[in-house]
């Protein structure tokens, strides 16, 4: 990646910080999801493709909403092959 591209990526990230939600907040915002289902995905994230969707800050686990839906789309695209 060129220095200009890195600078642009950092600037874009700064202007559009990730939407981090607790598991409870994510479920409240997206009622189709369940806390148990998200906790299962978090527990198995190293093998199920959802590693980028979860952020741990100390003991608190947060869901990066944008990354979560990217992971879902990526899995759906792979299943279409």
Secondary structure, DSSP 8 states (H G I E B T S, - for coil): --HHHHHHHHHHHHHS---EEEHHHHHHHSTTS-HHHHHHHHHTHHHHS-GGGEEEETTEEEEEHHHHHHHHHHHHHHHH-
